């Protein structure tokens, strides 16, 4: 028993997970709690958060639109994080470029990028405690593009830039914070976003979603992503300001 407790990599840490009720966020909640963290999960919809709290007793929840002005202050008041993970985001409008309105094209700029900016700014100006780690969840689309998802790929690439910019600001302001980004490679078909993307790309190729997934290279699972997050935030001292790519073969530093 004592050996198990000692081995918990996040024991005693306050971990806040933006977008913790579903998809990758839910798996990260489970992994963080298993590693001994005090966890606060944030999401916009109350019912999925209730289900999360029932499934993981001890996890605290807060219903909130993380892309709203003032959201970081409310979150930090509920639990001041040692580790902040921003993995929430909107489902992009899936359509060819010529069929996208600006509102549809910019969906992920107004959610994923905005909340990443707001929380990075708040971490620097509130500020979070020295040594706190902020991880922004990007996407493989940031590296390879995603022609059917409008501005999604560009938005996810901007999250990579934000981690780098915020790290430079931390150094300039002498905040002692650690920002990093994680890029899960490939479409993760177990998530809601992955299912939507798989259906869209399969349809464009005249395939079923299942056949489309079969044609794709090996991909990480949601559990792989959660484990990678824990590994990165457990020992972030040499990882500040850097971006990591997760493939089926493991974690690699983005050149």
N, C-alpha and C positions, 0 to 999 in steps of 0.2 A: 504494500500500500504506500509506504513512504517513498519507495523508489518511483512509483507511478506519479506521485505528487511532485517530486523533485524534477521529473522529466517534463513536466508541463511547461512549454516554452513561453506562454503568455500569462502565467500565474500572477495574479494581483494587478494586471494591467486593465485600464479602462479602454475598451475598444468600441468605437462608434462606427456603425456600418450604414451608410446611406444607400437605400435600396435593398434592405435586408429581408424583405418579406417573401421574395420570389427568386427564381432563377439562380444565378451565380451567388447573389447576395445571401440567399437562404443557406446555401452550402457553406459560405464563409462564416455565417453566424454559428452553424453547427461546429465547424472546425475550431473557431475561436473559443467557444464555450468549452469544448473538449480539452483545449489547451490551458484551461484555468482562468480565462479572462472574465471580467465583468462586462457584459455586452449590452449595448443599447442599439436597437434596430429602428431605422427610420424608413417610412414609406408614406405614400399619399393616401392609400386606401386602408380603412380601419379593419375590415373583415380579414384580409390576409394576415395582418399583424396579430389579430386575436388568435388566428389559427397557429401562427408561429409561436406565440407565447404559450399556447396550450401544448404544443409539441416539444418545446424546450423550456421547461420550468426554470425560472431564474433569469431568463432573458427579459430585459426591459424593452418596451416599445414606445414609440412616439409617432403619432399620425401628423404628417407635415409635408408640404410641398417644398422640397429642398432647393428648388430653383426660385423660390420667392424671396424677395428682399427681407432681410431680418431673420431668415431661417437659421444661419449659423449661430446667432446669439441665443436663440431658443434651444438649439441643440446643445451648445456648450453649457448653458444653464442647467439642462437636464443631466448631463454627464460630461465633465471636462475630459476629453480623450488624451490618453497617451499614444493611441493609435487611431487614426481616422482613415476610413476606407470609403472612397466615393465610387460606387459601382452602379448607381442608379442611372437610368436613361430611358429615353422614349423609343418606342418602336417606330422606325422610319417608314415613311410612305414609300411603298415598293412600286415603282413604275419607271418606264424609260424616261430619259432626261427631257424629251420634248413634251411629255405629258405631266410634268411637275410644275405646279405653281410655286411662287416664292415661299409662301407659307408652308407648303408641303416640303419643299427642298430644305428649308431652314429649321425643320423640326428639332433636330438634334443640337443645333447651335443654341436654341432657346431653352434646352433642358440640360443635356450632358455638359456642354461647354459652360453654360451659365452657372450651374451649381459647382462645377470644378473651380471656376474663377472666384465665386463668392466665398467658398470654403477655404480656398488657398489664401485669399486676401485676409479673411478673418483669422486664420491660423497665424498669419504674420503680424496682424495689428492688434488682436485681442490681448496678448498673443497666447498661443498654447505653450505649455511648459517646455523648458529646454530639454532637448532629446526626443520630443514628440515626433512621430512619424506619420506622414500623410501619403497615402497611396491612391493614385488615380487609375481607374480601370479603363484601358483603351480597348482596341479591337484589332484583329488582323487586317481588317479593311483599311486601317490607317497606313499600312505598308503596301498592300496590294491593290487598293481601290475596291469600289463596289458600285458598278455602273447603274444598278437598278434601285439604289437606295438614296438618291438625291445627294444632299450634303453630308450624309452620315460619315463617309470615309474622311472627309476634310475635318469634320468636327472631332472625330476620334484622334486624328493626327494632332490637332490643336491641343488636346489633353496632354500629349507627349511634350509639346512645347511648353505648356503651362508648368509641368513638373520641373522642367529645366529652368524656366524663368523664376519660379518661386524659390528654387534652391539658391539661385544667384541673389535674390532679394534677402533671403535668410542670412546669407553671408554678409551682404552689405549692411544689414541692420543688426547683425550679430545676435540673431535670434536662437541659433543652435538647433534649428529644426531640420528634419530630413524629409525631402520630397522625392518620390519615385513613381514611375508608371509601369504598369504591367500590360502586356499585349498578348492575350490568348489567341493563338493562331487557329485559323480555319473556322468554319461555321460549327457551332456547338449545338447540335440538333435537339438536345434534351431541353433547351430553354425555349421560352416563348418567342424570343427574338430569333433564335436559330430556326425554329419551325416556320416562322413567317418568311425568313430569307430563303430557306430550302424550297418552300412551295413556289416562291416567285422565280427563282432561278431554274427550278425543275420545269416549270411551265414554259419558260422561255426556250428551253431545250427540247420540249416535247417529251419529258420524262416524268415519272412519278417521283414524289419527294424521296421515297425509299431508294429508288434506283439512282437518283441524283446523289444521295449521300454515299451510296456504295461506290460511285465513281470517284469520290473525293479521297485525297490522301488521309492517312491516319490523323486523328485530331485529339486534343486533350478532352477529358471529361470534366463536368462541373466539379467533381471531387478533386481532380488534378489541379484545377484552378484554385480551389480553396486551400489545398495543401501548399501550393506555390505562394499564395498570399501569406500564409502563416510563416513559411520559411523566410520570405523576404523581409517581413516586418519584425521577425524575431531577432535578427542580427543585421540591422540596417546601416551600421557604421561605415561600411565601405561601399554602400549602395546609393548614398545621397545624390540626388540630381540625375540619376541614371534611369534608363528604360530597359526592361527585360521582356524577352519574348518567350512564351510558353508553347512548346510543341508537344507532340506525343512522346518525344524522346527526352523532354526535360526543359529546364530553364536555361536560357542563354542571354548574355548581354547584347543589346542592340548596338552594332558598331557605330 
